[in-house]
């Protein structure tokens, strides 16, 4: 499965290859003093991707009618995480550059605390559903969320697509 970040990186890489070609450089007039930023991944795109992931997660889990009753808090928690993550990402992109590395580390710490609280809320909201899942269903959920277990590195929130809006 491709994730949005990989798609964006591939698109930008392709664009850079075309833009950097020598033939293109000879025929390109100088850039205007004010450049327009074209957003290639909009908030509407993010909403559509989130909706698709939620639908896919429900499909992957193959919830029974009884389990469906426990889905709504999970979905609400994921939507809140996405909204919070997007807000943090926008705040970070609009913030002044850190005065020094300590300010940067402090901002990282604040973001990690916020992500940690979001994650705890997700666990609380998801616990009743997971308790009702079969072992087969439980096995599907971590990988679908993007949990990557590697003996050489600790788990991090960066591996979870729940928080990718913060990186946009």
KOLBAMI-374862 format. One record per residue: residue number from 1; residue in three letters; z, y, x negated of N, C-alpha, C in turn. Coordinates in nm, 3 decimals, always signed. Each point is the difference from the previous one (the first is absolute). Example, Ala and Ser with C-alpha at 12.3 -4.5 7.8 and 13.67 -1.06 7.14 Angstrom:
<nodes>
{node 1, 'ALA', {+0.780, -0.569, -1.319}, {+0.000, +0.119, +0.089}, {+0.000, +0.120, -0.090}}
{node 2, 'SER', {-0.072, +0.105, +0.035}, {+0.006, +0.119, -0.082}, {+0.073, +0.109, +0.077}}
</nodes>
This chain:
<nodes>
{node 1, 'UNK', {+0.000, -0.115, -0.083}, {+0.000, +0.115, +0.083}, {+0.000, +0.124, -0.089}}
{node 2, 'UNK', {-0.085, +0.095, +0.031}, {-0.006, +0.123, -0.078}, {+0.104, +0.095, +0.056}}
{node 3, 'UNK', {+0.066, +0.075, -0.087}, {+0.089, +0.101, +0.053}, {-0.068, +0.135, -0.015}}
{node 4, 'UNK', {+0.054, +0.099, +0.069}, {-0.062, +0.132, +0.005}, {-0.004, +0.063, -0.137}}
{node 5, 'UNK', {+0.104, -0.018, -0.078}, {+0.004, +0.059, -0.133}, {-0.114, -0.052, -0.086}}
{node 6, 'UNK', {-0.024, -0.132, +0.005}, {-0.110, -0.058, -0.077}, {-0.134, +0.058, +0.045}}
{node 7, 'UNK', {-0.015, +0.016, +0.133}, {-0.124, +0.054, +0.053}, {-0.022, +0.142, -0.050}}
{node 8, 'UNK', {+0.104, +0.082, +0.005}, {-0.012, +0.138, -0.043}, {-0.032, +0.006, -0.149}}
{node 9, 'UNK', {+0.068, -0.082, -0.081}, {-0.027, -0.002, -0.144}, {-0.144, -0.041, -0.028}}
{node 10, 'UNK', {-0.049, -0.100, +0.072}, {-0.137, -0.045, -0.019}, {-0.099, +0.111, +0.038}}
{node 11, 'UNK', {+0.028, +0.067, +0.112}, {-0.089, +0.108, +0.045}, {-0.002, +0.114, -0.102}}
{node 12, 'UNK', {+0.115, +0.038, -0.048}, {+0.007, +0.109, -0.098}, {-0.069, -0.040, -0.130}}
{node 13, 'UNK', {+0.022, -0.125, -0.044}, {-0.064, -0.048, -0.123}, {-0.152, +0.004, +0.014}}
{node 14, 'UNK', {-0.049, -0.045, +0.114}, {-0.145, +0.004, +0.023}, {-0.053, +0.141, -0.001}}
{node 15, 'UNK', {+0.072, +0.090, +0.062}, {-0.040, +0.139, +0.003}, {-0.002, +0.058, -0.142}}
{node 16, 'UNK', {+0.102, -0.032, -0.079}, {+0.007, +0.052, -0.136}, {-0.117, -0.052, -0.085}}
{node 17, 'UNK', {-0.038, -0.125, +0.020}, {-0.113, -0.055, -0.075}, {-0.128, +0.076, +0.031}}
{node 18, 'UNK', {-0.021, +0.028, +0.129}, {-0.120, +0.073, +0.039}, {+0.006, +0.144, -0.051}}
{node 19, 'UNK', {+0.116, +0.062, +0.015}, {+0.014, +0.140, -0.040}, {-0.011, +0.018, -0.151}}
{node 20, 'UNK', {+0.033, -0.102, -0.075}, {+0.001, +0.014, -0.146}, {-0.131, -0.040, -0.065}}
{node 21, 'UNK', {-0.098, -0.044, +0.076}, {-0.124, -0.044, -0.062}, {-0.072, +0.118, -0.066}}
{node 22, 'UNK', {-0.062, -0.023, -0.117}, {-0.065, +0.110, -0.074}, {-0.111, +0.067, +0.079}}
{node 23, 'UNK', {-0.080, -0.077, +0.072}, {-0.109, +0.059, +0.077}, {+0.056, +0.093, +0.107}}
{node 24, 'UNK', {+0.106, -0.043, +0.063}, {+0.065, +0.081, +0.102}, {+0.055, +0.128, -0.060}}
{node 25, 'UNK', {+0.059, -0.009, -0.118}, {+0.061, +0.116, -0.064}, {-0.103, +0.107, -0.033}}
{node 26, 'UNK', {-0.123, -0.040, -0.038}, {-0.103, +0.097, -0.036}, {-0.048, +0.079, +0.121}}
{node 27, 'UNK', {+0.000, -0.063, +0.118}, {-0.054, +0.064, +0.119}, {+0.106, +0.063, +0.089}}
{node 28, 'UNK', {+0.124, -0.004, -0.040}, {+0.107, +0.051, +0.084}, {+0.033, +0.143, -0.037}}
{node 29, 'UNK', {-0.006, +0.091, +0.100}, {+0.038, +0.139, -0.029}, {+0.151, +0.007, -0.023}}
{node 30, 'UNK', {+0.044, +0.110, -0.061}, {+0.144, +0.018, -0.027}, {+0.077, +0.000, +0.131}}
{node 31, 'UNK', {+0.119, -0.055, -0.004}, {+0.085, -0.008, +0.119}, {+0.044, +0.140, +0.040}}
{node 32, 'UNK', {+0.011, +0.025, +0.130}, {+0.048, +0.131, +0.043}, {+0.145, +0.019, -0.045}}
{node 33, 'UNK', {+0.042, +0.125, -0.007}, {+0.136, +0.031, -0.046}, {+0.104, -0.064, +0.091}}
{node 34, 'UNK', {-0.029, -0.009, +0.128}, {+0.093, -0.060, +0.095}, {-0.058, -0.132, +0.049}}
{node 35, 'UNK', {+0.067, -0.109, -0.028}, {-0.051, -0.130, +0.042}, {+0.071, -0.042, +0.128}}
{node 36, 'UNK', {-0.076, -0.063, +0.086}, {+0.054, -0.050, +0.126}, {+0.045, -0.143, -0.020}}
{node 37, 'UNK', {+0.120, -0.031, +0.043}, {+0.052, -0.136, -0.010}, {-0.041, -0.077, +0.125}}
{node 38, 'UNK', {-0.063, -0.113, -0.023}, {-0.041, -0.086, +0.111}, {+0.097, -0.115, +0.005}}
{node 39, 'UNK', {+0.073, -0.010, +0.110}, {+0.097, -0.107, +0.015}, {-0.074, -0.126, +0.043}}
{node 40, 'UNK', {+0.009, -0.104, -0.082}, {-0.073, -0.123, +0.032}, {+0.086, -0.100, +0.077}}
{node 41, 'UNK', {+0.129, +0.028, +0.012}, {+0.089, -0.087, +0.077}, {+0.090, +0.092, +0.080}}
{node 42, 'UNK', {-0.031, +0.016, +0.126}, {+0.070, +0.096, +0.084}, {+0.123, -0.060, +0.066}}
{node 43, 'UNK', {+0.077, +0.085, +0.065}, {+0.115, -0.048, +0.077}, {-0.046, -0.093, +0.112}}
{node 44, 'UNK', {-0.114, +0.030, +0.060}, {-0.055, -0.088, +0.105}, {-0.035, -0.138, -0.058}}
{node 45, 'UNK', {-0.053, +0.000, -0.122}, {-0.029, -0.128, -0.067}, {+0.130, -0.078, -0.022}}
{node 46, 'UNK', {+0.103, +0.070, -0.044}, {+0.129, -0.065, -0.025}, {+0.056, -0.060, +0.128}}
{node 47, 'UNK', {-0.014, +0.071, +0.110}, {+0.048, -0.050, +0.130}, {-0.079, -0.125, +0.041}}
{node 48, 'UNK', {-0.130, +0.005, -0.019}, {-0.085, -0.115, +0.037}, {+0.035, -0.122, -0.085}}
{node 49, 'UNK', {+0.023, +0.021, -0.130}, {+0.037, -0.110, -0.089}, {+0.134, -0.058, +0.041}}
{node 50, 'UNK', {+0.096, +0.086, +0.031}, {+0.132, -0.047, +0.043}, {-0.012, -0.082, +0.129}}
{node 51, 'UNK', {-0.077, +0.051, +0.095}, {-0.019, -0.075, +0.126}, {-0.063, -0.137, -0.026}}
{node 52, 'UNK', {-0.096, -0.004, -0.089}, {-0.066, -0.127, -0.033}, {+0.098, -0.097, -0.068}}
{node 53, 'UNK', {+0.081, +0.052, -0.090}, {+0.097, -0.086, -0.069}, {+0.104, -0.055, +0.096}}
{node 54, 'UNK', {+0.046, +0.084, +0.091}, {+0.098, -0.048, +0.099}, {-0.061, -0.108, +0.088}}
{node 55, 'UNK', {-0.123, +0.022, +0.044}, {-0.068, -0.102, +0.082}, {-0.021, -0.127, -0.081}}
{node 56, 'UNK', {-0.037, +0.015, -0.126}, {-0.022, -0.118, -0.086}, {+0.131, -0.075, -0.024}}
{node 57, 'UNK', {+0.109, +0.072, -0.023}, {+0.128, -0.066, -0.022}, {+0.041, -0.080, +0.123}}
{node 58, 'UNK', {-0.016, +0.058, +0.116}, {+0.031, -0.073, +0.125}, {-0.087, -0.124, +0.011}}
{node 59, 'UNK', {-0.126, +0.014, -0.034}, {-0.093, -0.113, +0.009}, {+0.037, -0.108, -0.101}}
{node 60, 'UNK', {+0.031, +0.039, -0.121}, {+0.036, -0.095, -0.106}, {+0.126, -0.078, +0.039}}
{node 61, 'UNK', {+0.093, +0.070, +0.062}, {+0.126, -0.066, +0.039}, {-0.015, -0.094, +0.119}}
{node 62, 'UNK', {-0.104, +0.021, +0.081}, {-0.022, -0.082, +0.121}, {+0.128, -0.010, +0.081}}
{node 63, 'UNK', {+0.046, +0.116, +0.047}, {+0.126, +0.007, +0.073}, {-0.007, -0.070, +0.135}}
{node 64, 'UNK', {+0.108, -0.067, +0.034}, {+0.013, -0.061, +0.132}, {+0.040, +0.110, +0.098}}
{node 65, 'UNK', {-0.010, -0.025, +0.130}, {+0.044, +0.102, +0.097}, {+0.146, +0.044, -0.022}}
{node 66, 'UNK', {+0.087, -0.090, -0.037}, {+0.140, +0.036, -0.026}, {+0.012, +0.087, -0.126}}
{node 67, 'UNK', {-0.078, -0.033, -0.100}, {+0.003, +0.079, -0.124}, {-0.061, +0.138, +0.021}}
{node 68, 'UNK', {-0.099, +0.010, +0.087}, {-0.064, +0.129, +0.030}, {+0.102, +0.103, +0.046}}
{node 69, 'UNK', {+0.103, -0.047, +0.071}, {+0.104, +0.090, +0.050}, {+0.078, +0.064, -0.115}}
{node 70, 'UNK', {-0.003, -0.060, -0.116}, {+0.073, +0.051, -0.117}, {-0.089, +0.083, -0.093}}
{node 71, 'UNK', {-0.128, +0.015, +0.033}, {-0.096, +0.068, -0.085}, {+0.015, +0.152, +0.001}}
{node 72, 'UNK', {+0.028, +0.060, +0.113}, {-0.002, +0.146, +0.013}, {+0.087, +0.072, -0.104}}
{node 73, 'UNK', {+0.125, -0.041, -0.026}, {+0.078, +0.068, -0.105}, {-0.063, -0.011, -0.139}}
{node 74, 'UNK', {-0.066, -0.111, -0.028}, {-0.066, -0.018, -0.130}, {-0.114, +0.100, -0.012}}
{node 75, 'UNK', {-0.082, +0.008, +0.102}, {-0.112, +0.094, -0.002}, {+0.048, +0.144, -0.010}}
{node 76, 'UNK', {+0.104, +0.034, +0.077}, {+0.054, +0.136, -0.005}, {+0.052, +0.033, -0.140}}
{node 77, 'UNK', {+0.064, -0.096, -0.064}, {+0.052, +0.021, -0.135}, {-0.114, +0.022, -0.099}}
{node 78, 'UNK', {-0.103, -0.079, +0.010}, {-0.116, +0.015, -0.091}, {-0.066, +0.136, +0.022}}
{node 79, 'UNK', {-0.016, +0.040, +0.125}, {-0.061, +0.130, +0.028}, {+0.086, +0.114, -0.056}}
{node 80, 'UNK', {+0.131, -0.012, +0.011}, {+0.089, +0.103, -0.054}, {-0.010, +0.005, -0.152}}
{node 81, 'UNK', {-0.005, -0.116, -0.063}, {-0.016, -0.004, -0.146}, {-0.129, +0.070, -0.041}}
{node 82, 'UNK', {-0.109, -0.029, +0.071}, {-0.129, +0.062, -0.034}, {+0.007, +0.152, +0.017}}
{node 83, 'UNK', {+0.062, +0.047, +0.108}, {+0.011, +0.144, +0.024}, {+0.087, +0.065, -0.107}}
{node 84, 'UNK', {+0.114, -0.062, -0.030}, {+0.089, +0.055, -0.103}, {-0.069, +0.002, -0.136}}
{node 85, 'UNK', {-0.070, -0.107, -0.030}, {-0.070, -0.013, -0.128}, {-0.108, +0.108, -0.013}}
{node 86, 'UNK', {-0.073, +0.022, +0.107}, {-0.105, +0.102, -0.002}, {+0.062, +0.138, -0.020}}
{node 87, 'UNK', {+0.111, +0.026, +0.068}, {+0.066, +0.130, -0.014}, {+0.050, +0.021, -0.143}}
{node 88, 'UNK', {+0.058, -0.104, -0.060}, {+0.047, +0.012, -0.139}, {-0.118, +0.025, -0.095}}
{node 89, 'UNK', {-0.109, -0.070, +0.023}, {-0.118, +0.020, -0.085}, {-0.055, +0.141, +0.011}}
{node 90, 'UNK', {-0.005, +0.054, +0.121}, {-0.049, +0.137, +0.017}, {+0.096, +0.100, -0.063}}
{node 91, 'UNK', {+0.131, -0.024, +0.016}, {+0.098, +0.089, -0.062}, {-0.017, +0.001, -0.152}}
{node 92, 'UNK', {-0.018, -0.119, -0.056}, {-0.016, -0.010, -0.144}, {-0.127, +0.071, -0.047}}
{node 93, 'UNK', {-0.108, -0.015, +0.075}, {-0.126, +0.062, -0.042}, {+0.004, +0.152, +0.011}}
{node 94, 'UNK', {+0.085, +0.052, +0.087}, {+0.009, +0.145, +0.019}, {+0.112, +0.063, -0.084}}
{node 95, 'UNK', {+0.082, -0.081, -0.063}, {+0.113, +0.051, -0.077}, {-0.049, +0.062, -0.131}}
{node 96, 'UNK', {+0.080, +0.093, -0.049}, {-0.029, +0.058, -0.131}, {+0.016, -0.108, -0.106}}
{node 97, 'UNK', {-0.070, +0.017, -0.109}, {+0.014, -0.095, -0.111}, {+0.144, +0.002, -0.048}}
{node 98, 'UNK', {+0.054, -0.117, -0.036}, {+0.139, -0.003, -0.047}, {+0.016, +0.084, -0.127}}
{node 99, 'UNK', {+0.113, +0.069, -0.008}, {+0.028, +0.085, -0.115}, {+0.019, -0.083, -0.127}}
{node 100, 'UNK', {+0.056, -0.120, +0.015}, {+0.020, -0.089, -0.115}, {+0.011, -0.143, +0.049}}
{node 101, 'UNK', {+0.017, -0.092, -0.092}, {+0.001, -0.142, +0.035}, {+0.119, -0.037, +0.087}}
{node 102, 'UNK', {+0.110, +0.073, -0.011}, {+0.117, -0.030, +0.083}, {-0.027, +0.031, +0.147}}
{node 103, 'UNK', {-0.071, +0.107, +0.025}, {-0.038, +0.034, +0.138}, {-0.093, -0.109, +0.054}}
{node 104, 'UNK', {-0.094, -0.044, -0.083}, {-0.091, -0.107, +0.041}, {+0.077, -0.128, +0.032}}
{node 105, 'UNK', {+0.095, -0.036, -0.086}, {+0.080, -0.120, +0.023}, {+0.085, +0.013, +0.126}}
{node 106, 'UNK', {+0.052, +0.118, +0.024}, {+0.079, +0.024, +0.120}, {-0.086, -0.020, +0.126}}
{node 107, 'UNK', {-0.122, +0.051, -0.003}, {-0.091, -0.018, +0.114}, {-0.033, -0.147, +0.021}}
{node 108, 'UNK', {-0.022, -0.071, -0.108}, {-0.026, -0.144, +0.010}, {+0.121, -0.070, +0.064}}
{node 109, 'UNK', {+0.118, +0.035, -0.044}, {+0.121, -0.058, +0.054}, {+0.016, +0.027, +0.149}}
{node 110, 'UNK', {-0.027, +0.122, +0.042}, {+0.007, +0.034, +0.142}, {-0.099, -0.082, +0.082}}
{node 111, 'UNK', {-0.120, -0.016, -0.052}, {-0.101, -0.078, +0.071}, {+0.040, -0.148, +0.007}}
{node 112, 'UNK', {+0.057, -0.052, -0.107}, {+0.043, -0.140, +0.000}, {+0.113, -0.024, +0.100}}
{node 113, 'UNK', {+0.093, +0.095, +0.008}, {+0.109, -0.011, +0.098}, {-0.057, -0.001, +0.141}}
{node 114, 'UNK', {-0.094, +0.089, +0.027}, {-0.062, +0.007, +0.134}, {-0.075, -0.129, +0.031}}
{node 115, 'UNK', {-0.077, -0.051, -0.096}, {-0.072, -0.126, +0.022}, {+0.099, -0.115, +0.021}}
{node 116, 'UNK', {+0.109, +0.001, -0.074}, {+0.102, -0.103, +0.015}, {+0.060, +0.001, +0.140}}
{node 117, 'UNK', {+0.027, +0.119, +0.053}, {+0.054, +0.009, +0.135}, {-0.102, -0.046, +0.103}}
{node 118, 'UNK', {-0.126, +0.040, -0.019}, {-0.107, -0.047, +0.090}, {-0.007, -0.153, -0.002}}
{node 119, 'UNK', {+0.010, -0.056, -0.119}, {-0.008, -0.146, -0.015}, {+0.119, -0.067, +0.069}}
{node 120, 'UNK', {+0.118, +0.055, -0.015}, {+0.118, -0.057, +0.067}, {-0.018, +0.005, +0.152}}
{node 121, 'UNK', {-0.051, +0.111, +0.052}, {-0.024, +0.012, +0.143}, {-0.103, -0.103, +0.047}}
{node 122, 'UNK', {-0.102, -0.023, -0.083}, {-0.102, -0.101, +0.034}, {+0.065, -0.138, +0.005}}
{node 123, 'UNK', {+0.083, -0.032, -0.097}, {+0.067, -0.131, -0.004}, {+0.086, -0.017, +0.126}}
{node 124, 'UNK', {+0.074, +0.103, +0.035}, {+0.085, -0.007, +0.120}, {-0.085, -0.022, +0.125}}
{node 125, 'UNK', {-0.110, +0.073, +0.012}, {-0.086, -0.012, +0.117}, {-0.072, -0.135, +0.004}}
{node 126, 'UNK', {-0.029, -0.056, -0.116}, {-0.080, -0.123, -0.009}, {+0.085, -0.127, +0.007}}
{node 127, 'UNK', {+0.125, +0.011, -0.034}, {+0.088, -0.119, -0.005}, {-0.003, -0.084, +0.127}}
{node 128, 'UNK', {+0.012, +0.058, +0.121}, {-0.003, -0.084, +0.121}, {-0.133, -0.076, +0.017}}
{node 129, 'UNK', {-0.111, +0.066, -0.031}, {-0.129, -0.069, +0.011}, {-0.008, -0.113, -0.101}}
{node 130, 'UNK', {+0.035, +0.026, -0.125}, {-0.009, -0.103, -0.104}, {+0.089, -0.119, +0.035}}
{node 131, 'UNK', {+0.116, +0.026, +0.060}, {+0.089, -0.110, +0.040}, {-0.066, -0.090, +0.105}}
{node 132, 'UNK', {-0.093, +0.056, +0.077}, {-0.067, -0.078, +0.104}, {-0.130, -0.064, -0.048}}
{node 133, 'UNK', {-0.045, +0.030, -0.122}, {-0.126, -0.054, -0.052}, {+0.019, -0.143, -0.050}}
{node 134, 'UNK', {-0.108, -0.076, +0.004}, {+0.000, -0.133, -0.061}, {-0.009, +0.017, -0.152}}
{node 135, 'UNK', {+0.026, -0.106, -0.074}, {-0.012, +0.007, -0.146}, {-0.141, +0.038, -0.041}}
{node 136, 'UNK', {-0.098, -0.052, +0.070}, {-0.141, +0.031, -0.030}, {-0.027, +0.150, +0.020}}
{node 137, 'UNK', {+0.050, +0.057, +0.108}, {-0.019, +0.143, +0.026}, {+0.074, +0.083, -0.106}}
{node 138, 'UNK', {+0.120, -0.041, -0.035}, {+0.078, +0.073, -0.101}, {-0.073, +0.001, -0.134}}
{node 139, 'UNK', {-0.069, -0.105, -0.030}, {-0.073, -0.011, -0.127}, {-0.116, +0.099, -0.007}}
{node 140, 'UNK', {-0.058, +0.035, +0.113}, {-0.116, +0.089, +0.003}, {+0.035, +0.147, -0.020}}
{node 141, 'UNK', {+0.117, +0.038, +0.043}, {+0.033, +0.143, +0.006}, {+0.011, +0.069, -0.136}}
{node 142, 'UNK', {+0.072, -0.053, -0.098}, {+0.015, +0.072, -0.127}, {-0.134, +0.032, -0.069}}
{node 143, 'UNK', {-0.087, -0.096, -0.008}, {-0.128, +0.023, -0.067}, {-0.082, +0.104, +0.076}}
{node 144, 'UNK', {+0.007, -0.006, +0.132}, {-0.077, +0.097, +0.078}, {+0.051, +0.142, -0.020}}
{node 145, 'UNK', {+0.129, +0.015, -0.023}, {+0.058, +0.133, -0.024}, {-0.030, +0.051, -0.141}}
{node 146, 'UNK', {-0.049, -0.088, -0.086}, {-0.035, +0.040, -0.136}, {+0.107, -0.033, -0.101}}
{node 147, 'UNK', {+0.096, -0.084, +0.039}, {+0.104, -0.039, -0.095}, {-0.061, -0.090, -0.106}}
{node 148, 'UNK', {+0.012, +0.044, -0.123}, {-0.053, -0.076, -0.112}, {+0.119, -0.038, -0.088}}
{node 149, 'UNK', {+0.021, -0.128, -0.016}, {+0.110, -0.045, -0.084}, {-0.057, -0.043, -0.134}}
{node 150, 'UNK', {+0.047, +0.069, -0.103}, {-0.045, -0.027, -0.136}, {+0.125, -0.015, -0.086}}
{node 151, 'UNK', {+0.012, -0.111, -0.068}, {+0.120, -0.027, -0.080}, {+0.022, +0.105, -0.109}}
{node 152, 'UNK', {-0.107, +0.067, -0.044}, {+0.012, +0.098, -0.108}, {+0.037, +0.140, +0.049}}
{node 153, 'UNK', {-0.007, +0.024, +0.129}, {+0.032, +0.135, +0.046}, {+0.079, -0.005, +0.131}}
{node 154, 'UNK', {+0.085, +0.099, +0.020}, {+0.081, +0.003, +0.122}, {-0.084, +0.042, +0.120}}
{node 155, 'UNK', {+0.047, -0.034, +0.117}, {-0.068, +0.046, +0.121}, {+0.016, +0.151, +0.011}}
{node 156, 'UNK', {-0.101, +0.066, +0.048}, {+0.006, +0.145, +0.017}, {-0.063, +0.036, +0.133}}
{node 157, 'UNK', {+0.041, +0.114, +0.054}, {-0.058, +0.044, +0.127}, {-0.148, +0.031, -0.014}}
{node 158, 'UNK', {-0.046, +0.027, -0.122}, {-0.143, +0.031, -0.020}, {-0.091, -0.114, +0.042}}
{node 159, 'UNK', {+0.050, -0.124, -0.005}, {-0.084, -0.114, +0.035}, {-0.016, -0.014, +0.151}}
{node 160, 'UNK', {+0.081, +0.069, +0.078}, {-0.004, -0.012, +0.146}, {-0.094, +0.105, +0.059}}
{node 161, 'UNK', {-0.094, -0.044, +0.083}, {-0.091, +0.097, +0.060}, {+0.075, +0.093, +0.095}}
{node 162, 'UNK', {+0.121, -0.032, +0.036}, {+0.077, +0.088, +0.089}, {+0.014, +0.140, -0.058}}
{node 163, 'UNK', {+0.000, +0.012, -0.132}, {+0.026, +0.129, -0.064}, {-0.123, +0.062, -0.064}}
{node 164, 'UNK', {-0.118, -0.055, +0.021}, {-0.117, +0.050, -0.073}, {-0.041, +0.141, +0.038}}
{node 165, 'UNK', {+0.037, +0.047, +0.118}, {-0.037, +0.136, +0.038}, {+0.066, +0.103, -0.092}}
{node 166, 'UNK', {+0.110, -0.034, -0.060}, {+0.069, +0.090, -0.090}, {-0.080, +0.021, -0.129}}
{node 167, 'UNK', {-0.084, -0.095, -0.033}, {-0.077, +0.005, -0.125}, {-0.135, +0.068, +0.019}}
{node 168, 'UNK', {-0.037, +0.033, +0.120}, {-0.132, +0.056, +0.029}, {-0.014, +0.138, -0.052}}
</nodes>
